[in-house]
């Protein structure tokens, strides 16, 4: 089991979460689809659930805030790690990003903020305290990749480089695809927004690994999910892009053996 036992390096995707209109329905859906376990959490954390796989945290699902003038869309948010949330917040603003939720203490677990890059892609930032992020990755049912869809690759390169020290480099063997590099290691990807359906805003897309893409897509459809891109084979494996019954898009992939 690929288990993460220490904090993630700054700039590395370390967590994903979902704010759902119907939290329990989302918990039931992902339990049946990906094998996650979790119950609504304590009121002091807004009922937020830390979902587990094999008893280890893999993702979060919370209730969507209802007291906002315009509740946020139902999407998976990718969080990038940092050792200093306040300094990262300052760097995001200096680099042209937009602050959506300023640095917030999450008990003893850590500190977080939510921002958008200059092209509008929303992401989170996590500074670990007692909690450093996903503890199981790169196996069936767990997060395996985070991908930025942007209208301006050079602009994204400048922004994420200034804010997090991320390098964006062409991925070997892939056309019009780039790797997010931290310390010489690919930790995510970048693709052009032009490849998405017209009108799609810039965004981060979370990939979850599965053992069988086609059968998992069948299960998703039976549970009320939607197929956005039917299963297809590509350089890294067989994948699909789907949406859960509440409309949150995500990708599933059976990676090729390394």
matplotlib code that plots the C-alpha trace (Angstrom):
import matplotlib.pyplot as plt

x = [0.0, 1.6, 1.4, 2.5, 4.0, 5.6, 4.6, 4.5, 7.0, 5.8, 3.8, 2.9, -0.8, -1.5, -5.3, -8.6, -12.0, -15.6, -18.3, -21.6, -25.2, -26.1, -23.2, -24.6, -25.5, -21.9, -20.5, -22.7, -21.8, -18.0, -18.2, -19.9, -17.7, -14.2, -14.6, -14.2, -15.5, -16.5, -19.2, -20.1, -17.6, -17.9, -19.9, -16.8, -15.4, -18.8, -19.5, -16.5, -15.7, -12.2, -12.9, -10.6, -9.4, -7.8, -8.2, -6.1, -7.3, -7.7, -10.1, -12.6, -16.3, -18.2, -21.6, -21.7, -22.2, -25.7, -25.3, -23.3, -25.0, -24.0, -23.0, -19.8, -20.1, -19.8, -16.2, -13.2, -10.6, -7.0, -4.7, -1.0, 1.3, 3.2, 5.2, 4.0, 0.4, 0.7, 3.8, 2.2, -0.9, 1.2, 3.1, -0.2, -1.5, 1.8, 1.8, -1.6, -3.8, -7.1, -7.8, -11.1, -10.7, -7.8, -5.6, -7.7, -6.8, -8.2, -7.7, -4.5, -4.7, -3.2, -3.9, -5.6, -6.6, -8.5, -7.4, -7.7, -4.8, -4.8, -6.6, -9.4, -8.5, -9.4, -7.1, -6.5, -3.3, -2.6, 0.0, 0.2, -0.1, -1.1, -2.5, -0.4, -2.9, -3.7, -2.0, -2.8, -2.1, -1.5, -3.6, -7.2, -9.6, -7.0, -5.8, -3.2, -2.8, -3.8, -4.1, -4.4, -6.5, -5.4, -5.9, -2.4, 0.4, 3.2, 1.1, 0.5, 4.2, 5.1, 2.3, 2.9, 6.7, 6.5, 3.9, 5.2, 8.5, 6.8, 8.4, 6.2, 8.1, 7.0, 6.3, 8.5, 6.5, 3.3, 2.1, 0.8, 1.1, 3.3, 4.5, 4.4, 7.8, 9.0, 12.6, 13.0, 9.9, 6.6, 3.8, 1.0, 0.2, -0.9, -3.1, -4.6, -8.1, -8.8, -9.0, -12.1, -15.7, -16.3, -17.1, -15.3, -13.5, -9.9, -9.8, -7.9, -9.0, -8.5, -7.7, -8.6, -7.0, -9.3, -8.7, -11.0, -12.1, -14.9, -16.7, -16.3, -17.9, -20.8, -21.2, -21.0, -23.8, -26.0, -25.5, -26.6, -23.2, -22.5, -19.8, -18.1, -15.4, -15.9, -13.0, -10.0, -6.4, -3.6, 0.1, -0.3, -3.1, -6.8, -8.9, -12.2, -13.7, -17.0, -19.2, -20.9, -24.7, -24.3, -22.2, -18.7, -16.2, -13.3, -11.2, -10.6, -7.6, -6.0, -2.4, 0.0, 2.4, 5.6]
y = [0.0, 3.4, 5.1, 8.7, 9.0, 12.5, 16.0, 16.8, 19.1, 22.6, 22.8, 19.1, 18.3, 16.8, 16.6, 16.9, 17.7, 18.2, 20.5, 18.7, 19.9, 16.5, 15.3, 11.9, 11.1, 12.0, 9.8, 6.9, 7.4, 7.4, 4.5, 2.4, 3.5, 3.8, 2.0, 5.0, 4.9, 8.0, 9.6, 13.3, 14.9, 17.1, 20.4, 22.4, 21.5, 22.0, 18.3, 17.8, 14.1, 12.8, 9.7, 6.7, 3.8, 0.9, 3.1, 5.9, 9.4, 9.8, 12.7, 15.0, 15.5, 18.3, 20.0, 22.9, 26.2, 27.4, 30.9, 32.3, 34.7, 32.3, 28.8, 27.6, 25.0, 21.4, 20.5, 18.7, 21.1, 20.2, 21.5, 22.3, 21.9, 24.6, 25.1, 28.6, 29.4, 33.2, 33.5, 31.5, 33.7, 36.8, 35.2, 34.2, 37.8, 39.2, 36.9, 38.0, 35.4, 36.0, 35.2, 33.5, 32.3, 33.8, 31.8, 29.9, 27.8, 24.3, 23.4, 21.5, 19.9, 22.7, 26.0, 26.4, 29.0, 28.9, 31.0, 31.3, 31.6, 34.5, 32.3, 31.5, 27.9, 27.5, 25.6, 25.2, 25.5, 23.3, 23.9, 20.8, 20.6, 17.2, 16.4, 16.4, 15.2, 12.1, 9.1, 6.6, 7.5, 5.8, 2.7, 1.8, 4.1, 6.7, 10.0, 9.4, 12.6, 16.3, 18.2, 21.9, 22.9, 26.4, 28.9, 30.2, 27.8, 30.4, 32.5, 29.4, 28.6, 32.1, 32.1, 28.7, 29.2, 32.4, 31.2, 27.7, 27.1, 24.7, 24.2, 23.5, 21.5, 19.7, 16.0, 13.7, 11.7, 13.7, 16.4, 19.6, 18.3, 19.6, 18.2, 20.0, 19.4, 19.6, 18.8, 17.1, 14.9, 15.1, 15.7, 16.6, 17.7, 20.7, 20.7, 23.3, 24.4, 24.4, 20.6, 20.9, 21.5, 25.2, 27.3, 25.2, 27.4, 26.9, 24.3, 21.6, 18.0, 15.2, 11.7, 8.6, 5.2, 2.2, -1.5, -1.5, 1.7, 0.3, -1.6, 1.3, 3.6, 1.2, 1.3, 5.1, 5.4, 3.0, 5.2, 8.4, 9.7, 11.1, 10.2, 13.3, 11.5, 7.8, 5.4, 5.7, 4.5, 7.0, 7.2, 6.7, 4.1, 3.8, 6.7, 8.5, 11.8, 11.6, 13.6, 12.4, 12.7, 16.2, 17.3, 17.3, 16.3, 14.0, 11.5, 7.8, 5.9, 2.5, 3.4, 1.4, -0.7, 1.3]
z = [0.0, -1.1, 2.3, 3.0, 6.4, 6.3, 5.3, 1.6, 0.0, -0.7, -3.9, -4.0, -4.2, -0.8, -0.4, -2.2, -0.8, -1.9, -0.6, -1.4, -1.2, 0.2, 2.2, 3.2, -0.4, -1.5, 1.3, 0.2, -3.5, -3.0, -0.5, -3.1, -6.0, -4.4, -1.1, 1.2, 4.8, 6.8, 8.9, 9.2, 11.6, 14.6, 14.5, 15.4, 11.9, 10.2, 10.0, 7.6, 7.0, 6.5, 4.3, 4.8, 2.8, 4.7, 7.8, 6.4, 5.2, 1.4, 0.9, 2.5, 2.0, 3.7, 3.5, 1.2, 3.1, 2.8, 4.3, 1.4, -1.1, -3.9, -2.7, -4.5, -7.3, -6.4, -7.4, -6.0, -4.7, -4.9, -2.1, -2.5, 0.5, 2.2, 5.3, 5.8, 4.8, 5.5, 3.4, 0.6, 0.8, 0.4, -2.6, -4.3, -4.1, -5.2, -8.2, -9.3, -7.7, -6.0, -2.4, -1.8, 1.8, 3.8, 6.1, 8.5, 11.5, 11.5, 15.2, 15.7, 12.3, 10.3, 8.5, 5.1, 2.5, -0.8, -3.8, -7.6, -10.0, -12.6, -15.1, -12.5, -11.5, -7.8, -5.5, -1.8, 0.3, 3.3, 6.0, 8.2, 11.9, 13.2, 9.8, 6.7, 4.0, 2.2, 3.8, 1.0, -2.7, -6.0, -5.4, -6.3, -4.5, -3.8, -5.3, -7.9, -10.0, -10.0, -13.3, -14.0, -17.0, -18.0, -20.8, -20.3, -19.7, -19.6, -17.2, -15.0, -15.1, -13.8, -11.2, -9.6, -9.9, -7.9, -5.4, -4.7, -6.5, -8.9, -12.3, -15.3, -18.0, -21.2, -20.4, -22.3, -24.9, -24.5, -27.0, -25.5, -21.9, -19.1, -15.8, -12.4, -11.1, -7.4, -6.7, -10.0, -9.5, -11.4, -8.9, -11.3, -14.8, -16.9, -20.0, -22.2, -21.5, -25.3, -25.0, -22.7, -23.9, -24.9, -21.9, -19.4, -16.9, -15.8, -13.1, -11.3, -11.9, -9.4, -10.6, -8.6, -9.4, -10.0, -10.8, -13.8, -15.5, -17.6, -14.8, -12.4, -15.0, -15.3, -11.5, -11.5, -14.1, -12.2, -9.1, -11.0, -12.1, -15.6, -18.1, -19.5, -21.5, -22.1, -21.2, -23.5, -23.6, -23.3, -22.4, -18.7, -18.8, -19.4, -18.1, -18.1, -16.9, -15.1, -12.7, -9.5, -9.1, -7.7, -10.6, -9.3, -12.1, -11.5, -13.5, -12.9, -14.3, -14.2, -14.5, -16.6, -14.5, -13.8]

ax = plt.figure().add_subplot(projection="3d")
ax.plot(x, y, z, "-o")
ax.set_aspect("equal")
plt.show()
